[in-house]
Amino acid sequence: MSTRRRFMSLGAAAVGVSLLPEVSVLAQQAQDFIQGPPVADIAATQLSQRVWYILSPDGFPTPENRGMMSNVGFVVTSDGVVILDSGSSLQIGQMAIRMIRKVTNKPVVAIFNSHFHGDHWLGNDAFVREFGRELPIYALAQTQAMIKGVEGNAWRGLMERWTNQSTAGTQVVAPNKVVAHTQEVRIGDVTFRMHHYGRAHTESDLCVQVLEDKVTAVGDIAMTNRIANMDDGSYPGTLKYYQALEKSVGEQLWVPGHGEAKRDLLKTYGAFMAGIWEPCLQAVKDSLTEAQAKAMVLRDPRVAARAPTMHGFQTNIGKYISLAYLEAEKEAF
Ligand SMILES: [Zn+2]
């Protein structure tokens, strides 16, 4: 105990030694007491009778936006509020709670997490602190496993680094309830129907249909005006997913994790994705190089039309064409 107290009084940063295991544990514990600053309020926008969202103006995390890079959706049911993705940090979750309070005094009674990328679930921490450890947090089994595994802490660390520690204090709170494709979760007067049609943006992307309001939250399988991270995804998988989802739910207001909700979201983002995928597949079939495939993609009108205004396009398009070309090679042989 005296050793522990001595290390504590020195402060974890001053110790900076990794030889003693207890020191690194203490360093982590000291880190847990450091809390980043609050996030600026963004008023919620109403999308339908019961569905609202807090629209993030930015698509990527920076020290200035303190990690506010993804939308937080919520549904006001007769039994309480249901969260559709909880944001990138404790502080963003706390901001969302402040904004929900301007709409309703009902408690938050459940959360759905669309996938394992940290900007969609790191905010869970704020809700369990406010509404209790028993708060049901739903996700697909694979998403739960990834957040409980190394990805959970990895995303927490990445978000701290990208925001210059603004998200510090955020704890990993993994989903505690597993849902599966076609399952319905009834909360108050609202039916939430689960959809999953294989790998799209990740291996396990949950889309949540708010049945009564004809609104479906799609996580990151489609984005309004931001290029999607495809490191964990599949181009043909995404296009197949859209087809199956649209066939199942029909006309909807689609709510993405990034950007504004749109009725034509799957159509517009689907055209962009096909504009990357189809030239790459053709290039592989014609034994053309990756550089030639890239030139074909950049010439494709479905891509060229979006290039000037899409967030993240210039910095990411090369990498994501590369991933499409690799996937086309696998698909073609
Ligand atoms: Zn994502």
Residues whose N, C-alpha, C, O or C-beta is under 5 A from the ligand:
A	BS01	ZN	H117 D220
